[in-house]
Amino acid sequence: MKKILSVMLVLCISSVLLFAGGTSEKAAVAEETAEIVPDKTVTGNIMIYTSIYEDIVTMMDDALAEKFPNCNIEFFQGGTGNIQTKVAGEMATGKLGCDMMLVAEPAYSLELDEEGFLHKYLSPNRTNLRFDYDKDGAWYPVRVCNMVLAYNPEMYKPSDLATSYKDFAADSALKGYISMGNPLTSGTTMAAAAALSEKYGFGYFDQLGKQQVMVESGSTALAKLETGECKELMILEESVLKKREEEGSSISVIYPDDGVILIPSTVMTVEGAKSANNNIASCEKVTDWLLSEEGQRFIVKGWMHSVLKGWNSGDKIPYDSISTDDLIKKDMGLDWVRCYKQRTEIREAFEKSVSLSK
């Protein structure tokens, strides 16, 4: 197994009301994925910067080692905000310390492409994608994170809770009992903040501040949800589904009735001369695999939604989730250019309104 270089895990928090515990569309992911066919033509070294959770990185690391046995693929894992800080320092030298990136949202891909750091590659698997990708092949969606609300049915009734993002920030009965991640360090939380401020204005952050929202890691928030210390969370669906499958937890999902926030996380390859190992041919093969059915099964097994068309049921959706196409119909939508261009403004507005000391 290859080495994972860093552990910087920041759990992030992403239209009818549906609960994961009650939906008729439950479908456990098959315990065994399709057999991997090794590709020994892929060689050399590849360094990948990623914000994917550490345990999922470990699973992907093992799968890539089996798929590409003659290629040394290593990961640097950290929150998107931390990766952005790291890359910003490297960009000043004109060369990055990685060959590929798997980060939280397309806004960062737009920035890196504009700066001329991304390799253009038209993957043959792009025609089977149901989410947008760069027309020149600078980046592709590889996994779909879904920001949701979550609650503990053993502690509180749905009627006592917010069933929309709007009420999450407005229902006085929840004051002091709600939690979310930090958009300054988490890419998916940043995407959610961008979507909510786009829909409701920066006043939404003022409301969160008045609600005394707790800004903390997903693991901390989930622990408080179990004890009743917290009533409701804004959190990634995958964090809840993982807990349900692995621990038999009763923590349940609310798909907000003012729209879900889908975040198609991207894969990018760094321009050869600006990359760590200038191994473009191998990076292209890894991209193809990630966008293939074989690769996407590991995405779904990691409780994230697939980017492939028609993957809507059975072992082609995350454990205990619902149809991805149904979620797409309820997607709140997000202007990724605004998310990139106004990133600093959005973060500053959040930091001004919400206490980050909790």
N, C-alpha and C positions, 0 to 999 in steps of 0.2 A: 504494500500500500504506500502511496506517496505521502509526503509530509504536508500537513496543513500548517502554514507558517504563523498564523495569528488567530487568536480567539477574541473577537470584539463583538459580542452578541448584543444587539439592541432590538428587542422585540417591538415591532411596530404595531400600531393600531389601525381597515379599509372597510305597480309596486305594491305589492301586497305584503302583508305580514306573514312570514313563514318561519317556522322554528325547526332547526335541524333535528330535534328529537321527535318531531311529530309529522314530518313530511312523508308522504307515501313513496317518495322517490329515493329513499335510502338505498345505497348500493355499496357494499364493501369492496374495496380495491382487491383484486386477486393477490393472494399472498406471494405468488411467484410471477415475476414478469417474464416476458417472452425471452427465449434463449438469445444471448448476445453472440453475434457472429464476429470474431476478431478480425481487425484490419491491421495487418502487419506492415503495410506500406507507409503508415504514418510514423515518422521518426523525429528525432531531435528533442528539444526542450520547449515547453510552453508554461508560462506563468500566467495565472488567471487571478485577477482581483474580483472578489465577489461579496455581495451583501446577503447572500442566501444563508439561512440559519446553519449553524455549525454541524448539527447532526445530519442535515440534508446534504451538506457539502461532503461529509464523510461517505454517505451513500453514493453520491455522484462520483466521488473520487474512486471508489471501488469499481463502479460501473465503467468509468473511463479507462481504468487500468486493465480491465478485462477486454474492453473494446479495442484499445490501442496499446497492446503490450510492449511495443517497441518505442513508445513515446513517453518521455518523462514529463508528466503534467503535475504542476504544483499549484496550490491555492494560497492566496492571502485573503483572509476573511475578516470583514469588519462592517460596521454600519455604513450606509451610503455617505453620510456626512463626513465620516472619518476617512473614507476612501477619497472623497472629493478633496479634502485637505491634503492628503498624501499626494494625489495626482497633481494638484495645483503647484506644489513645490517641485515636482518632477518636470512639469511642463516648462518651467523657467529654464531648464537645462536643454530643452529641445528633444528629450528622449525619456520615455516612461519606463518604469521598472516591470512592466507587464507586457504580455502579448495579446491578451483578451480580457474583456470585462463582462461580468454578469451583475448588473446593478438594478436598482429598484424601479426606475421609471424612465420613459423616453426623453424627458426634459434634459437630462444630463447627456444623453446621446446627441441631442441637437447641439449642445454647447461644444462637445468634443469634435463633432463633425465641422462645425463652423470654424473651429481653431485649426482644422487641417490635420487632426491626429488619427482619423479613422480610415481604414482600408475599405475600398469599395469592392463588394463581391456579390454577384447575383446567384444565390443558392438555388439549385433546381427545386428545392422543397418549398420555395416561397409561394408557389401557386396553390398550395394546400392550406394556407394560413387564413384564419377568419378575422385577424386583427391587422391594422395598418403596419407597414414596414417602410423603411426608406427606399424610395424609388431607385436609387443608385446602389443600394445594398450596403450602406454604411452601418445599419443596425437592423435587427429583427426582434420581434417579441418572442420570448422563449418560454415564459411562464406567466400565468395571470394570478396576481394577488387580489383578494377581494376584501375591502374594508367593511366591517359590519359592526353591529352592536351585540353585546353578549350579556347574559344574566344567569343567575342561579335559581332554577325553579324550586329548589328545596328551601329557599329563603324568601323569595318574593314571587308574587303573581305577575303575569304579563300586564294586567290591568293597572298595576302600581308603577309601571315603567314607561319610558319613552319608546314609541314605536317609529320614530323618525329622528333624523339628525337635528331637525329644527327644535323638537321638544327636548332632545338630549341637552340642549343648551338653554332651554327656557323653562322647563318644569321645575318649579321651586321645591317640590317634594324630593328632588334628587340632589339638592344643594349639599355639597360636601361629601357626596357619595358616588361620584362618577370619576372615571379615570381614562387616560389616553396616553399615547406615546409622545415623543418630542420631535417636532418637525425640524429642529436645528441639527439633529443627528440621524434621524430616520428618514430614508427616502420615501417610503410608502406613507408615513405620516405627513411628510411634506406634501405629497400628492393629494392626500385627503384635505389638508389645510387649504391648498390651492383650489380644490373643487368646491369646498364649502364657502370660502371667501368669494369665489366667483359667483356662486348661487345666491348667497345671503349678504355679501359685503363684509368688510372688516369688522363691522359691528358684531358679527358672529363670535369673534374672538373676545370682544368685551363681555358678551353674555357668558362665555365659558369661564372667564375670570370671575364674574359675579357668582357663578355656580360653584366656585372654589374647586374646579376640576383638578385632580391630582395628575401630575405628569410623571410617569414612571415606566419602568420596563413591563413588558407583557407578563412575565413570570410573576413579578410582584403583584400586579393588578389581578391576575387570575387567582393568586393565593388569597387576596382580600375578598374576592368574589365568593370563594368557597366558604370563608368564615362569616360572611355577611357584613364585613367592614365596608365593603363597596357594593352598591346596588347594580351598577351597570357600567360597561366598558365600551369604548371605541377601540376595536382591535382587529387584527387580521383574522379572517375566517380560518386560515390554516392552523393558527395557534389553538383555536377551540377544537377543531376536528382532530388534531393530533392528540389532545388531552382526552377526548372522548374515546378514540380508538385504543390508545395505549394504556390509559388508566381507568377506563370505564366511567369517566366523569359524567355527571348530569348537566354540566355547564352547557347552555344552549345558545343558538344563534338567532338574532332578529335581523332579517333583511329589511332595512328601513323603507318605509312606504313613501319617502320623498326621493328614493333612488339609491341604488347601491353605487359604490365607488370602485370600479374595476381598474386595476393598475397593471398593464401589460409590461412586465419587466423585460429588459432587453439584453441581447448578446451583441458584443462589438469586437472587432479585431483591430488592433492598433496598426497604423501604417508601418510597413516593414522597417524602414530606416529609423523610425522613431520608437520601435519596440525593443523589448529586452533581448530577444533571441532571433528576430528576423526570420521567423519560421512560418511564413504566410501559407504555404501549401498545406501544412498540417493543421493550421488554425481553420482553414476553409473546410477541411474534412470534419473537424470537431463541430463546427457550425452546422454542417449538413446533418450530422448525427443528432445534435440537440433538437433539430427541427423535424426529425424523422419519427415514425411511430415507435421505433425501438427506444429512442431517447425520451420521447414524451411520456412513456409509461413510468419513467422515474420521476418526472415532474408530478404526475398525478399521484403516485405513491407517496410523494412528499406533501400531500394535502393541498396542492395548488392546481389550478385549472389549466387545461391544455389549450394551446393556441391553434390546434388543428380543427379544420372543419368537420362537423358531424360527431364530435366527441361529446356526447350528451347523456350517457346513461351507463349503467353497469360499471365495469372496471375502467371506464374512460372518463369518469368524473371522480373527484376526491371522495373519500369515505364520508358518508352521511351528509353529502352536499346535494345540491339540486342541479338541474340542467344548466350548463354554461350558456347556451343560447337564450334561455329564459332570463338569466342574469343580464345578458347583453341588452335585452329589451328594456330592462329596468335601470340601465346604467345612467348615472347622473350626468356623465360626460365631463370632459376636462380639456381645457385649452393648454396643450403642452408647451406651446410657444410662450404663453403668458407665464406658465410655471417656471420656465427657464429665464425669461427676460426680467420677471419681477420676483425672482426667488428671494433676493435680499429684502425687498420691500415686504413680502409676505411673512418672512421669518421675523423681521423687526416688529411688524404689527402684532404678531402672535406674542413675542417676547414682552412687548409693552403692556399687553392686556392680561397675560396669564403668568402666574407665578411658577417658575421652574425650580424652585428650591425644595419642592416636596418629593 
